[in-house]
Amino acid sequence: MLQPGLKRRLTRVFVAAAAVAALGASSAFAAPAVIAEPSATTIPGVDEIVHSPNLRSIANVPQQGPFTKDSTGTDIAFTKGHAIIGTYDGFNVFDVRNPYRPKIVSQVLCPGGQNDVSISGDLLFLSTDSSRSDNSCNSVAKPASDKSAWEGIKIFDISNLAAPKYVAAVETDCGSHTNTLVPDKRGKDVYIYVSSYAPAANLPDCQPPHDKVSIVKVPVKDPAKAALVATPVLFPDGGNAGGPNPDGTNRSATTGCHDLTALPEKDLMAGACMGDGVLIDISDRLKPRVINRVQDNVNFAFWHSATFNNDATKVVFTDELGGGGMATCLEKFGSTRGANGIYEITGRGDNRKLEFRSYYKIPRLQSETENCVAHNGSLIPVPGKDIMVQSWYQGGVSVWDFTDSKKPKEIAYWERGPLSNEKLVGGGTWSTYWYNGYIFSSDIVKGLDVLDLNDWRTFPAKLVRQNQFNAQTQYKLHPGFNN
């Protein structure tokens, strides 16, 4: 049911959108960009910026103290017109209410890679997936083999964004690589689904098989009482056994999940779980049930992340071939390796299935010195369309349309040239998300980038306003929506 007054706002928005569409190329918004065919000769020079006519940079804030140039920028969450960006050394809080002039409000030094973030109300959840001496922000690195090492979830009170306060921590097996928040149905608690997976080495707290998810319950009014409440097993059969792909690269065995993306309104979750893509029923928050599971033992090497479309009829899964540190946007890997896989959800209830439709990969070749592969992105909320903005590390930012699941196409791009022409130097954009009319990108080396997309096809999305945004907790969005 629409919120009071929303129906009137929706009507005005759709009328405005139709008017803009009718204006076409004569409007103030750029006509569809002409995207060049991939060619080795189009690779830009070191740090050179290239982009389609409809996507431009409007701001950049470099990494700065107390963080160093080696403080890898990671994931982003948004609240109250602020962007909070994790780094391996802590997190930054940016005021982005004026996207042309973002400014740092506060910085929290709290080492513990990779410090992915999510937000619920005045609480921030920080993932620690590296062995630390304890759960404090003064911890030091410990050998992975140390049985006393700590990994898990840290909780901060961010009611004052200028001065976040550490509240509590919960240790979890295998740490927390990423985290996904799901509210309970009463609104009194939030559940944090901790994604983690067993590494190649048999670490003391991370012994394979590790085919489970850790669920942390956080009382909203008393977050200091947060506790681990369930560890359901998703793969009782062990999941994908892994092995070589036809081109000689390896596909990962399933020993946990990398990312889980929730759609609370639909009681659904999509899991990107190393060797498996899964669709999960979360109607019982503490007892998630796998409805359907798919594998791609020809092209996918590592199921990394998942994004629902706005109607919950599709899931985009990403394949992080090479773990993010490899140059895979090369001719020899083609258009189906290190790409997105587009799946449609068919059927109803427990008979729902993920049906493969096509792959999408950026149509521009990169150099052998650029790490490039499909990574984190989000929907651009356009009524009746499935359009996404996405990071590709040094492949830059891609805006692409998968409304036709079998024929996805790029409609805008922005990228920097390689960090080096001599050797592969890791960098590029880690996460790129749409928030309140603009695109925000967390670059591993270059800091925060803000981009403006001016295209008549995406104009209605500029009118969508969200208070909070977490990429892994999706809600159905409408023009005029405010959560």
C-alpha positions as CSV (number, residue, x, y, z in Angstrom):
1,M,0.0,0.0,0.0
2,L,1.4,3.4,-0.9
3,Q,2.3,5.9,1.8
4,P,-0.2,8.9,2.2
5,G,0.5,11.4,-0.5
6,L,2.8,9.1,-2.4
7,K,0.3,8.3,-5.1
8,R,0.0,12.0,-6.0
9,R,3.8,12.4,-6.0
10,L,4.1,9.3,-8.2
11,T,1.7,10.7,-10.7
12,R,3.7,14.0,-11.0
13,V,6.9,12.0,-11.3
14,F,5.7,9.8,-14.1
15,V,4.2,12.8,-16.0
16,A,7.6,14.5,-15.7
17,A,9.4,11.5,-16.8
18,A,7.2,11.1,-19.8
19,A,7.8,14.7,-20.7
20,V,11.5,14.3,-20.5
21,A,11.4,11.2,-22.6
22,A,9.4,13.0,-25.3
23,L,12.0,15.8,-25.5
24,G,14.6,13.2,-26.4
25,A,17.9,14.6,-27.6
26,S,16.6,18.2,-27.3
27,S,16.2,17.9,-23.6
28,A,18.7,19.1,-21.0
29,F,19.7,15.5,-20.5
30,A,22.2,13.9,-22.7
31,A,21.1,11.6,-25.6
32,P,22.1,8.0,-25.3
33,A,25.9,7.7,-25.4
34,V,27.6,6.0,-28.3
35,I,29.8,3.3,-26.7
36,A,32.9,2.4,-28.5
37,E,33.5,-1.2,-29.4
38,P,36.3,-2.8,-27.3
39,S,39.7,-2.2,-28.7
40,A,43.2,-2.4,-27.2
41,T,43.9,1.0,-28.8
42,T,41.3,2.7,-26.7
43,I,43.0,2.0,-23.4
44,P,43.6,5.4,-21.7
45,G,47.0,6.5,-20.4
46,V,48.1,6.3,-16.7
47,D,45.5,8.1,-14.6
48,E,43.8,9.5,-17.7
49,I,40.0,9.7,-17.3
50,V,37.7,8.7,-20.1
51,H,33.9,8.5,-20.1
52,S,30.8,8.5,-22.1
53,P,29.2,11.9,-22.8
54,N,26.3,11.2,-20.3
55,L,28.5,10.4,-17.3
56,R,30.9,12.8,-15.7
57,S,32.9,13.3,-12.5
58,I,31.8,16.2,-10.2
59,A,33.9,15.5,-7.1
60,N,36.8,13.5,-5.7
61,V,38.0,13.4,-2.1
62,P,41.4,11.6,-1.8
63,Q,42.2,9.3,1.1
64,Q,43.7,11.3,4.0
65,G,45.0,11.0,7.6
66,P,44.8,9.2,9.9
67,F,44.5,6.8,7.0
68,T,47.4,6.4,4.6
69,K,47.5,5.8,0.8
70,D,47.7,2.1,1.6
71,S,44.4,2.2,3.5
72,T,42.4,0.3,0.9
73,G,38.9,1.8,0.4
74,T,36.1,-0.8,0.6
75,D,32.3,-0.8,0.8
76,I,29.8,2.1,1.2
77,A,26.6,2.6,3.2
78,F,24.5,5.7,3.4
79,T,22.4,7.5,6.0
80,K,20.9,11.0,6.4
81,G,22.7,12.3,3.4
82,H,26.1,10.9,4.5
83,A,28.3,8.2,2.9
84,I,30.2,5.9,5.3
85,I,33.1,4.2,3.5
86,G,35.1,1.4,5.1
87,T,38.8,1.0,4.7
88,Y,41.1,-1.7,6.0
89,D,42.1,0.7,8.8
90,G,38.6,1.9,9.9
91,F,35.9,4.0,8.2
92,N,35.3,7.6,6.9
93,V,32.0,9.6,7.3
94,F,31.4,12.0,4.5
95,D,28.6,14.6,4.3
96,V,27.4,14.2,0.7
97,R,24.2,16.3,0.9
98,N,26.0,18.6,-1.6
99,P,27.4,16.0,-3.9
100,Y,29.6,18.6,-5.7
101,R,31.4,19.4,-2.4
102,P,31.5,16.2,-0.2
103,K,33.4,16.7,3.0
104,I,34.8,14.5,5.7
105,V,32.7,14.7,9.0
106,S,34.7,12.1,11.0
107,Q,37.2,9.3,10.7
108,V,37.4,6.3,12.9
109,L,40.7,4.4,13.2
110,C,39.8,0.8,13.8
111,P,42.0,-1.6,11.9
112,G,40.6,-5.0,10.8
113,G,40.1,-5.7,7.1
114,Q,38.0,-5.5,5.2
115,N,35.7,-3.3,7.3
116,D,32.6,-3.6,5.1
117,V,29.8,-1.5,6.6
118,S,26.0,-1.6,6.9
119,I,23.7,0.8,8.8
120,S,20.4,0.4,10.6
121,G,19.0,3.6,12.3
122,D,21.7,4.9,14.5
123,L,23.8,1.7,14.4
124,L,26.7,0.8,12.2
125,F,28.0,-2.7,11.7
126,L,31.6,-3.2,10.8
127,S,33.0,-6.5,9.4
128,T,36.4,-7.8,10.7
129,D,37.8,-10.6,8.6
130,S,41.4,-10.6,9.7
131,S,43.1,-12.0,12.8
132,R,43.3,-9.4,15.6
133,S,44.7,-9.5,19.1
134,D,41.3,-8.5,20.5
135,N,38.0,-6.8,19.6
136,S,39.1,-3.3,20.3
137,C,40.0,-0.6,17.9
138,N,43.5,-0.7,19.4
139,S,44.0,-4.3,18.4
140,V,47.1,-5.4,16.4
141,A,47.4,-8.1,13.8
142,K,47.9,-11.6,14.9
143,P,49.1,-14.7,13.0
144,A,46.2,-16.5,11.4
145,S,47.2,-19.6,13.2
146,D,46.9,-18.0,16.7
147,K,43.9,-19.6,18.5
148,S,43.4,-16.5,20.6
149,A,42.9,-14.2,17.5
150,W,39.6,-12.4,17.3
151,E,37.4,-11.8,14.2
152,G,33.7,-10.9,13.9
153,I,31.3,-7.9,13.9
154,K,31.8,-4.6,15.7
155,I,28.9,-2.3,16.5
156,F,29.0,1.5,16.6
157,D,26.5,4.2,17.7
158,I,26.4,6.8,14.9
159,S,23.6,9.0,16.3
160,N,26.3,11.7,16.2
161,L,28.0,11.2,12.9
162,A,30.8,13.6,13.9
163,A,31.7,11.3,16.8
164,P,30.8,7.6,16.4
165,K,31.0,5.5,19.5
166,Y,32.1,1.9,19.8
167,V,29.2,-0.1,21.5
168,A,29.9,-3.8,21.3
169,A,31.4,-6.7,19.3
170,V,30.4,-10.3,18.6
171,E,32.9,-12.9,17.5
172,T,32.0,-15.3,14.7
173,D,33.7,-18.4,13.2
174,C,35.8,-17.4,10.2
175,G,35.3,-13.8,11.0
176,S,33.0,-11.5,9.0
177,H,34.0,-10.9,5.4
178,T,30.7,-9.0,4.7
179,N,27.5,-8.5,6.6
180,T,23.8,-8.2,5.7
181,L,21.2,-6.7,8.0
182,V,17.6,-7.9,8.0
183,P,15.0,-6.3,10.4
184,D,12.8,-8.6,12.4
185,K,9.1,-8.4,11.7
186,R,8.3,-6.6,15.0
187,G,10.9,-3.8,14.5
188,K,12.5,-4.4,17.9
189,D,15.7,-6.2,16.7
190,V,17.9,-6.4,13.6
191,Y,19.6,-9.6,12.5
192,I,23.1,-9.4,11.0
193,Y,23.7,-12.3,8.6
194,V,27.5,-12.8,8.6
195,S,29.1,-14.0,5.4
196,S,32.4,-15.7,5.8
197,Y,34.2,-18.6,4.2
198,A,37.0,-21.0,5.0
199,P,40.3,-20.1,3.4
200,A,42.7,-22.6,1.9
201,A,44.6,-23.0,5.2
202,N,42.9,-24.8,8.1
203,L,42.8,-22.0,10.6
204,P,41.9,-22.8,14.2
205,D,38.5,-21.0,14.2
206,C,37.7,-21.7,10.5
207,Q,37.9,-25.4,10.0
208,P,36.3,-26.7,6.8
209,P,33.6,-27.6,6.2
210,H,32.3,-24.1,6.9
211,D,29.0,-24.3,5.1
212,K,27.0,-22.1,7.4
213,V,25.9,-18.5,8.1
214,S,26.3,-16.8,11.5
215,I,23.3,-14.8,12.6
216,V,23.8,-12.0,15.2
217,K,20.7,-10.6,16.9
218,V,21.0,-6.9,17.9
219,P,18.4,-5.3,20.2
220,V,17.8,-1.9,18.7
221,K,17.3,-0.2,22.1
222,D,20.2,-2.1,23.7
223,P,22.8,-3.0,21.1
224,A,25.3,-3.8,23.8
225,K,23.4,-7.1,24.3
226,A,24.1,-8.2,20.7
227,A,24.8,-11.9,20.5
228,L,25.2,-14.8,18.1
229,V,21.9,-16.6,18.0
230,A,22.1,-19.1,15.1
231,T,24.5,-20.8,12.7
232,P,22.3,-22.5,10.1
233,V,24.0,-24.7,7.6
234,L,23.1,-23.8,4.0
235,F,25.0,-26.7,2.3
236,P,24.6,-29.9,4.1
237,D,26.0,-31.7,1.1
238,G,29.1,-29.6,1.1
239,G,28.2,-27.5,-1.9
240,N,30.2,-27.2,-5.1
241,A,33.4,-29.3,-4.9
242,G,35.3,-26.9,-7.1
243,G,37.8,-27.8,-9.8
244,P,39.3,-26.6,-13.1
245,N,37.3,-24.6,-15.6
246,P,37.7,-25.5,-19.3
247,D,40.3,-22.6,-19.8
248,G,42.5,-23.9,-17.1
249,T,41.5,-21.4,-14.3
250,N,40.0,-22.8,-11.2
251,R,36.5,-22.5,-9.8
252,S,36.1,-22.3,-6.1
253,A,34.8,-24.9,-3.8
254,T,31.9,-23.8,-1.6
255,T,33.0,-23.3,2.0
256,G,30.6,-20.5,2.9
257,C,29.2,-17.4,1.3
258,H,30.9,-14.3,0.1
259,D,27.8,-12.0,-0.1
260,L,24.2,-12.4,1.0
261,T,21.6,-9.9,-0.3
262,A,18.2,-9.7,1.4
263,L,14.9,-8.5,0.1
264,P,13.0,-8.4,3.5
265,E,9.6,-7.4,2.0
266,K,9.6,-10.6,0.0
267,D,11.3,-12.8,2.7
268,L,13.9,-13.6,0.1
269,M,17.7,-13.7,0.1
270,A,20.1,-14.3,-2.7
271,G,23.5,-15.9,-1.8
272,A,26.7,-15.6,-3.8
273,C,28.5,-18.6,-2.2
274,M,31.8,-19.2,-3.9
275,G,30.8,-22.2,-6.1
276,D,27.1,-21.8,-5.8
277,G,24.4,-19.2,-6.4
278,V,21.4,-19.7,-4.1
279,L,17.9,-18.4,-3.6
280,I,16.9,-18.5,0.1
281,D,13.6,-18.2,2.0
282,I,14.1,-16.1,5.2
283,S,10.4,-15.9,6.4
284,D,11.8,-17.5,9.6
285,R,14.7,-15.2,10.2
286,L,16.7,-17.7,12.2
287,K,16.0,-20.6,9.9
288,P,16.9,-19.6,6.3
289,R,16.0,-22.3,3.8
290,V,17.6,-22.8,0.4
291,I,14.9,-22.9,-2.2
292,N,17.0,-23.3,-5.3
293,R,20.7,-23.6,-6.1
294,V,22.6,-23.1,-9.3
295,Q,26.2,-23.7,-10.5
296,D,28.1,-22.5,-13.5
297,N,31.0,-24.9,-13.9
298,V,32.0,-23.5,-17.3
299,N,32.4,-19.8,-16.8
300,F,32.1,-18.8,-13.2
301,A,35.1,-19.1,-10.9
302,F,33.9,-17.4,-7.7
303,W,30.3,-16.4,-7.0
304,H,30.9,-13.0,-5.3
305,S,27.8,-10.8,-5.0
306,A,24.1,-10.7,-5.8
307,T,21.6,-8.0,-6.7
308,F,17.8,-8.3,-7.2
309,N,16.0,-6.2,-9.7
310,N,13.2,-4.0,-8.4
311,D,10.4,-6.4,-9.1
312,A,12.3,-9.4,-7.5
313,T,12.0,-11.3,-10.7
314,K,15.7,-11.4,-11.5
315,V,19.1,-11.8,-9.7
316,V,22.4,-10.5,-11.1
317,F,25.3,-12.6,-9.7
318,T,28.9,-11.5,-10.2
319,D,31.9,-13.7,-10.8
320,E,35.1,-12.4,-9.2
321,L,37.5,-14.4,-11.3
322,G,41.0,-14.0,-9.9
323,G,39.8,-12.6,-6.6
324,G,39.9,-9.0,-7.7
325,G,43.6,-8.9,-8.2
326,M,43.8,-10.2,-11.7
327,A,43.6,-8.6,-15.2
328,T,40.6,-10.4,-16.6
329,C,39.2,-7.7,-18.9
330,L,41.4,-9.1,-21.7
331,E,40.6,-10.6,-25.1
332,K,41.8,-14.0,-24.0
333,F,39.1,-14.2,-21.3
334,G,36.2,-13.2,-23.6
335,S,32.9,-11.8,-22.6
336,T,31.7,-14.6,-20.3
337,R,34.6,-14.9,-17.8
338,G,34.8,-12.5,-14.8
339,A,31.3,-11.3,-15.8
340,N,27.8,-11.0,-14.4
341,G,25.3,-13.8,-14.8
342,I,21.7,-12.7,-15.2
343,Y,19.1,-15.1,-13.8
344,E,15.4,-14.8,-13.8
345,I,13.3,-16.1,-10.9
346,T,10.6,-18.4,-12.2
347,G,7.8,-20.3,-10.4
348,R,6.2,-19.6,-7.0
349,G,6.8,-20.5,-3.4
350,D,9.2,-23.4,-2.9
351,N,9.1,-24.1,-6.6
352,R,10.9,-20.9,-7.5
353,K,14.0,-21.4,-9.6
354,L,16.9,-19.4,-10.9
355,E,17.0,-19.6,-14.7
356,F,20.1,-18.4,-16.5
357,R,19.5,-15.9,-19.3
358,S,22.8,-14.2,-20.3
359,Y,26.2,-12.8,-19.2
360,Y,27.2,-9.1,-19.1
361,K,30.8,-7.8,-19.2
362,I,32.1,-4.3,-19.9
363,P,32.6,-3.9,-23.6
364,R,36.0,-2.2,-23.3
365,L,39.3,-4.1,-23.1
366,Q,41.7,-3.2,-20.3
367,S,45.5,-3.5,-20.1
368,E,47.4,-6.4,-18.6
369,T,48.5,-4.1,-15.8
370,E,44.9,-3.4,-14.6
371,N,43.0,-5.6,-12.2
372,C,39.5,-5.8,-13.7
373,V,36.5,-8.0,-13.0
374,A,32.8,-7.7,-12.0
375,H,32.4,-6.2,-8.5
376,N,29.9,-4.3,-6.3
377,G,27.0,-2.3,-7.7
378,S,23.3,-1.4,-7.2
379,L,20.1,-0.7,-9.1
380,I,19.3,2.7,-10.5
381,P,15.6,3.0,-9.6
382,V,13.9,3.6,-13.0
383,P,10.2,2.5,-13.2
384,G,9.7,-0.4,-15.6
385,K,13.4,-0.8,-16.3
386,D,16.3,-2.9,-14.9
387,I,19.3,-0.6,-14.9
388,M,22.4,-1.1,-12.7
389,V,25.6,0.9,-11.9
390,Q,28.6,-1.3,-11.1
391,S,32.3,-1.3,-10.2
392,W,34.9,-3.1,-12.3
393,Y,38.0,-2.2,-10.3
394,Q,40.3,-0.5,-12.9
395,G,37.7,-1.2,-15.5
396,G,35.9,1.7,-13.9
397,V,32.2,2.4,-13.5
398,S,29.6,0.9,-15.9
399,V,25.9,1.7,-16.2
400,W,24.1,-1.1,-18.0
401,D,20.5,-2.1,-18.8
402,F,19.3,-5.6,-18.3
403,T,15.6,-5.0,-18.9
404,D,15.9,-7.6,-21.7
405,S,17.6,-10.3,-19.7
406,K,19.0,-11.9,-22.8
407,K,20.4,-8.7,-24.3
408,P,22.1,-6.6,-21.6
409,K,23.8,-3.4,-22.9
410,E,26.0,-0.7,-21.5
411,I,24.5,2.8,-21.6
412,A,27.3,4.8,-19.8
413,Y,30.8,4.4,-18.5
414,W,33.6,6.2,-16.6
415,E,37.1,5.0,-15.9
416,R,40.6,6.0,-15.1
417,G,43.6,4.7,-17.0
418,P,45.9,2.1,-15.3
419,L,48.0,3.1,-12.3
420,S,51.0,1.8,-14.1
421,N,52.0,0.7,-17.6
422,E,54.9,-1.3,-16.3
423,K,53.4,-3.8,-13.9
424,L,50.0,-4.7,-12.4
425,V,49.2,-2.4,-9.5
426,G,46.0,-3.1,-7.7
427,G,43.4,-0.3,-7.6
428,G,40.2,1.0,-9.1
429,T,36.7,1.2,-7.9
430,W,35.6,-1.3,-5.2
431,S,31.9,-0.3,-4.8
432,T,29.7,2.0,-6.9
433,Y,26.2,2.8,-5.8
434,W,23.3,5.1,-6.7
435,Y,22.1,7.3,-3.9
436,N,19.7,10.3,-4.0
437,G,20.3,11.2,-7.7
438,Y,24.1,10.6,-7.9
439,I,26.6,7.9,-8.3
440,F,29.2,7.4,-5.5
441,S,32.3,5.3,-6.0
442,S,34.8,4.0,-3.4
443,D,38.2,3.8,-5.1
444,I,40.8,1.6,-3.5
445,V,43.5,4.2,-4.0
446,K,41.9,7.4,-5.1
447,G,39.3,7.8,-2.4
448,L,35.7,8.9,-2.9
449,D,34.4,9.8,-6.4
450,V,31.0,11.4,-7.2
451,L,29.6,11.0,-10.7
452,D,26.6,12.7,-12.3
453,L,24.6,10.6,-14.8
454,N,22.5,12.8,-17.2
455,D,20.5,10.5,-19.4
456,W,16.8,10.7,-20.3
457,R,16.5,6.9,-19.8
458,T,17.4,7.2,-16.1
459,F,15.9,10.6,-15.3
460,P,13.1,9.3,-13.0
461,A,15.7,7.9,-10.6
462,K,16.9,11.4,-9.8
463,L,13.7,12.0,-8.0
464,V,14.1,9.0,-5.7
465,R,15.1,9.9,-2.1
466,Q,16.4,7.4,0.5
467,N,17.4,8.2,4.1
468,Q,19.4,5.0,4.4
469,F,20.9,2.7,1.8
470,N,22.7,-0.7,2.2
471,A,23.5,-2.5,-1.0
472,Q,22.8,-5.9,0.6
473,T,19.5,-5.0,2.1
474,Q,17.2,-4.1,-0.8
475,Y,13.7,-2.6,-0.8
476,K,11.3,-2.1,-3.7
477,L,11.9,1.5,-4.8
478,H,9.5,4.0,-6.3
479,P,9.9,7.6,-7.4
480,G,9.2,9.6,-4.3
481,F,10.2,6.7,-2.1
482,N,11.8,7.5,1.2
483,N,13.0,4.9,3.7
